[in-house]
Amino acid sequence: VYYLSCRYDLSSGLGFSSLFLTPCGRFDVLVFYVAVLLGNGLVVSIIVLDKSLHRPMFVMVCNLVLCDLLGATAVLPRVMVHFLTGQKRIAYYPAIAQAFSVHTYGVAAQTILGVMAYDRYIAVCEPLRYHAIMTSARLHCCCALAWLVALLLIAVLFAFHVNVPLCGRTIRHVYCSNRSILSLACTPTTASNIYGLSMTWTVSTGIFLIIAFSYIRILQASLKQGQTDSNVRSKVFQTCGSHLVIYLLYEIASVIIILSYRFPSVSPNLKKFFSIMFFIVPPIINPIIYGLVSKELRSSIIK
């Protein structure tokens, strides 16, 4: 009964503190979100419409930019509503939905980058067997698996919210997350904390090992092939460089956010600033990187 009354009480809204993000105002957030929509929407549209781009690498790029759209859309529109209306409340179920989308974005971005590393490994190390290995069915299976792993892991994480009574009503952050919501719980949430930390460590370490193994083998193969043809080596670095830059971008942003929460002395406003940048910088930069590096994609955009 207490849980139900608490839930209905929360349906009137969870309070947000003010953002106090001086670099981001009403107009700035709108510009950022429009840039995310235009950049990622353009890349998705070009890949869908141009049949010559219906190849594994571009299909995976399409999945990655869709993931970016999910993350940005989960956070930025509500930030704009906060600025425009001064409304600092969010109902319980929209709060859960936003937190679920935020965490799914974080995990799916890593799993998709892991699949892209596997694709690059096959393309460079097994060029003659690439089309036999990376068939259309296997391609879509890999992409679906990346999303499925992310959704299942986050679904289990949020299953810990069931039957957990909440005593607080104020989330002092720029968006809702699993940790911020469960911090309002009336009872300790040890199981959720252990699972969340274990999941984060396992996913990050697993994807890092996959990418590290792939690029070590790619580096060995490119150096070996480059002894006879220097164009092969430059093409390999050009193709794989964009993927590596984007992976490092995600990892650096994630590490900054995690470290900011591990040190209480860090300014709360600085934490909010880094947190919101995680949903702005990668989604804006990714289309630019792939648009500049990929000659085929760049030509299709110009056409």
Beta strands, then each sheet from edge to edge (+ up, - down):
strand 1: 14-16
strand 2: 89-90
strand 3: 170-171
sheet 1: 2+ 1- 3-
end
